[in-house]
């Protein structure tokens, strides 16, 4: 193995703030985020389908409304759990 001598100067701040998070709550937030992304893709697909129809039935609008509400709920839950995960000093 080669032995190399390298002159290096390293500058760094005097202190670094590291935010601690609770892993269990952050895991729940990540799960809600994945559900939000899946809901967003389903909502986008359904919206494209409903808007491309000649005449959309009320059931189409009901499904679209349910997916929009579920996607919004998952987004709110993800943000709330992410804020809960931060450990306050």
Secondary structure, 3 states (H helix, E strand, C coil): CCCCCCCCCCCCCCCCCCCCECHHHHHHHHHHHHHHHHHHHHHHHHHHHHHHCCCCCHHHHHHHHHHHHHHHHHHHHHHHHHHHHECCC
